[in-house]
Amino acid sequence: MHAHVGDWIVVESVHLDGHRRRGQIVELEHPDGTPPYMVRWIEDDRETLFFPGPEAHVENRAEHAGSGR
């Protein structure tokens, strides 16, 4: 997984009634764009260091802006 500052992390729920989490990457820990990422989560505006698992994927900022979200 590779990302840039401004890209979005989307974490799908692993539970049937769970919700999808979205956050914007605000800082990279590694210059090559590999995890972990500092992410600002939209549901509570908190920033956390995030190590993505298999339920997560990156949407680049252009994809996110073009989707109307």
MDAnalysis code that builds the backbone (N, CA, C; Angstrom):
import MDAnalysis as mda
import numpy as np

u = mda.Universe.empty(207, n_residues=69, atom_resindex=np.repeat(np.arange(69), 3), trajectory=True)
u.add_TopologyAttr("name", ["N", "CA", "C"] * 69)
u.add_TopologyAttr("resid", np.arange(1, 70))
u.add_TopologyAttr("resname", ["MET", "HIS", "ALA", "HIS", "VAL", "GLY", "ASP", "TRP", "ILE", "VAL", "VAL", "GLU", "SER", "VAL", "HIS", "LEU", "ASP", "GLY", "HIS", "ARG", "ARG", "ARG", "GLY", "GLN", "ILE", "VAL", "GLU", "LEU", "GLU", "HIS", "PRO", "ASP", "GLY", "THR", "PRO", "PRO", "TYR", "MET", "VAL", "ARG", "TRP", "ILE", "GLU", "ASP", "ASP", "ARG", "GLU", "THR", "LEU", "PHE", "PHE", "PRO", "GLY", "PRO", "GLU", "ALA", "HIS", "VAL", "GLU", "ASN", "ARG", "ALA", "GLU", "HIS", "ALA", "GLY", "SER", "GLY", "ARG"])
u.atoms.positions = np.array([
    [0.845, -1.166, 0.000],
    [0.000, 0.000, 0.000],
    [0.896, 1.236, 0.000],
    [0.563, 2.181, -0.882],
    [1.289, 3.448, -0.972],
    [0.281, 4.585, -0.989],
    [0.633, 5.688, -0.349],
    [-0.278, 6.826, -0.261],
    [0.512, 8.123, -0.273],
    [-0.219, 9.216, -0.418],
    [0.336, 10.567, -0.379],
    [-0.471, 11.373, 0.631],
    [0.115, 12.438, 1.132],
    [-0.631, 13.350, 1.995],
    [-1.807, 13.882, 1.182],
    [-2.983, 13.883, 1.787],
    [-4.198, 14.314, 1.103],
    [-5.048, 13.168, 0.598],
    [-4.457, 11.966, 0.460],
    [-5.241, 10.792, 0.085],
    [-6.144, 10.393, 1.243],
    [-7.094, 9.521, 0.936],
    [-8.074, 9.077, 1.928],
    [-7.890, 7.593, 2.218],
    [-8.022, 7.234, 3.479],
    [-8.052, 5.835, 3.910],
    [-9.519, 5.476, 4.127],
    [-9.926, 4.355, 3.569],
    [-11.277, 3.843, 3.776],
    [-11.131, 2.480, 4.438],
    [-11.795, 2.318, 5.579],
    [-11.732, 1.063, 6.326],
    [-13.127, 0.456, 6.319],
    [-13.251, -0.665, 5.644],
    [-14.536, -1.365, 5.572],
    [-14.788, -2.100, 6.882],
    [-16.033, -2.206, 7.248],
    [-16.400, -2.921, 8.465],
    [-16.200, -4.417, 8.282],
    [-15.757, -5.075, 9.324],
    [-15.639, -6.533, 9.292],
    [-16.885, -7.186, 9.895],
    [-17.817, -6.370, 10.377],
    [-19.072, -6.854, 10.958],
    [-20.236, -6.457, 10.064],
    [-21.248, -7.273, 10.018],
    [-22.403, -7.030, 9.170],
    [-23.056, -5.684, 9.459],
    [-23.195, -5.317, 10.719],
    [-23.874, -4.066, 11.060],
    [-22.902, -2.921, 11.357],
    [-21.630, -3.099, 11.034],
    [-20.616, -2.075, 11.285],
    [-20.667, -0.959, 10.256],
    [-19.914, 0.074, 10.513],
    [-19.885, 1.193, 9.581],
    [-18.502, 1.335, 8.936],
    [-18.480, 2.004, 7.833],
    [-17.245, 2.286, 7.103],
    [-16.609, 3.537, 7.716],
    [-15.303, 3.495, 7.939],
    [-14.577, 4.657, 8.462],
    [-13.796, 5.293, 7.331],
    [-13.719, 6.619, 7.358],
    [-12.946, 7.362, 6.379],
    [-12.079, 8.379, 7.101],
    [-10.879, 8.533, 6.601],
    [-9.986, 9.533, 7.159],
    [-9.020, 10.023, 6.099],
    [-8.553, 11.247, 6.295],
    [-7.600, 11.823, 5.355],
    [-6.191, 11.689, 5.909],
    [-5.283, 11.285, 5.054],
    [-3.881, 11.158, 5.448],
    [-3.285, 12.552, 5.547],
    [-2.778, 12.883, 6.737],
    [-2.227, 14.216, 6.970],
    [-0.709, 14.203, 7.107],
    [-0.128, 13.015, 7.274],
    [1.329, 12.922, 7.416],
    [1.774, 11.510, 7.074],
    [2.926, 11.426, 6.415],
    [3.522, 10.126, 6.099],
    [4.681, 9.875, 7.052],
    [4.800, 8.662, 7.501],
    [5.924, 8.284, 8.358],
    [7.145, 7.899, 7.526],
    [6.913, 7.463, 6.277],
    [7.994, 7.027, 5.391],
    [7.896, 7.790, 4.066],
    [9.007, 8.249, 3.527],
    [8.969, 9.028, 2.286],
    [8.464, 8.251, 1.072],
    [8.495, 6.921, 1.117],
    [8.017, 6.144, -0.027],
    [6.507, 5.910, 0.004],
    [5.815, 6.469, 1.000],
    [4.355, 6.376, 1.059],
    [3.812, 5.099, 1.654],
    [4.674, 4.299, 2.271],
    [4.208, 3.069, 2.908],
    [3.740, 3.359, 4.333],
    [2.890, 2.492, 4.890],
    [2.371, 2.696, 6.248],
    [3.468, 2.672, 7.291],
    [3.170, 3.192, 8.453],
    [1.895, 3.724, 8.929],
    [1.682, 5.167, 8.463],
    [0.432, 5.627, 8.636],
    [0.030, 6.974, 8.247],
    [-0.587, 7.696, 9.438],
    [-0.384, 9.005, 9.491],
    [-1.123, 9.826, 10.439],
    [-2.414, 10.212, 9.724],
    [-3.554, 9.846, 10.321],
    [-4.850, 10.008, 9.673],
    [-5.765, 10.862, 10.548],
    [-6.472, 11.809, 9.910],
    [-7.515, 12.582, 10.589],
    [-8.857, 11.968, 10.184],
    [-9.530, 11.372, 11.172],
    [-10.789, 10.666, 10.927],
    [-11.937, 11.660, 10.858],
    [-12.808, 11.500, 9.858],
    [-13.868, 12.490, 9.662],
    [-14.987, 12.381, 10.696],
    [-15.188, 11.197, 11.284],
    [-16.309, 11.070, 12.226],
    [-16.084, 11.813, 13.539],
    [-14.827, 12.015, 13.931],
    [-14.590, 12.703, 15.204],
    [-13.444, 13.716, 15.151],
    [-12.875, 13.937, 13.959],
    [-11.816, 14.917, 13.735],
    [-10.565, 14.652, 14.578],
    [-10.376, 13.403, 15.011],
    [-9.160, 13.026, 15.757],
    [-8.092, 12.581, 14.789],
    [-6.843, 12.750, 15.196],
    [-5.718, 12.252, 14.413],
    [-5.082, 11.085, 15.155],
    [-4.841, 9.998, 14.414],
    [-4.201, 8.831, 14.994],
    [-3.177, 8.268, 14.022],
    [-2.195, 7.574, 14.568],
    [-1.248, 6.835, 13.747],
    [-1.935, 5.527, 13.367],
    [-2.038, 5.261, 12.072],
    [-2.838, 4.146, 11.592],
    [-1.980, 3.169, 10.801],
    [-2.086, 1.912, 11.169],
    [-1.434, 0.802, 10.471],
    [-2.532, 0.034, 9.738],
    [-2.708, 0.238, 8.432],
    [-3.835, -0.382, 7.729],
    [-3.731, -1.899, 7.647],
    [-4.876, -2.529, 7.770],
    [-4.989, -3.971, 7.620],
    [-5.653, -4.309, 6.300],
    [-6.028, -5.557, 6.121],
    [-6.604, -5.995, 4.845],
    [-7.971, -5.391, 4.545],
    [-8.645, -4.849, 5.547],
    [-9.962, -4.247, 5.331],
    [-9.867, -2.781, 4.896],
    [-8.655, -2.259, 4.752],
    [-8.451, -0.854, 4.401],
    [-7.916, -0.713, 2.982],
    [-8.292, 0.397, 2.352],
    [-7.714, 0.741, 1.052],
    [-7.559, 2.254, 0.952],
    [-6.728, 2.675, 0.006],
    [-6.443, 4.091, -0.197],
    [-7.210, 4.575, -1.420],
    [-7.827, 5.743, -1.288],
    [-8.403, 6.448, -2.431],
    [-7.582, 7.710, -2.599],
    [-7.042, 7.916, -3.794],
    [-6.254, 9.138, -3.949],
    [-7.188, 10.337, -3.939],
    [-6.647, 11.495, -3.687],
    [-7.485, 12.692, -3.501],
    [-8.304, 12.998, -4.736],
    [-7.807, 12.702, -5.943],
    [-8.579, 12.954, -7.161],
    [-9.802, 12.039, -7.243],
    [-9.649, 10.761, -6.892],
    [-10.786, 9.835, -6.886],
    [-11.830, 10.289, -5.897],
    [-11.391, 10.693, -4.720],
    [-12.313, 11.101, -3.665],
    [-13.068, 12.356, -4.058],
    [-12.390, 13.329, -4.633],
    [-13.026, 14.580, -5.041],
    [-14.017, 14.337, -6.178],
    [-13.683, 13.427, -7.078],
    [-14.546, 13.154, -8.218],
    [-15.762, 12.325, -7.907],
    [-15.796, 11.713, -6.733],
    [-16.919, 10.837, -6.402],
    [-18.071, 11.573, -5.756],
    [-17.893, 12.858, -5.424],
    [-18.963, 13.622, -4.801],
    [-19.101, 13.398, -3.322],
    [-18.130, 12.772, -2.686],
    [-18.196, 12.511, -1.241],
    [-17.696, 13.680, -0.443],
])
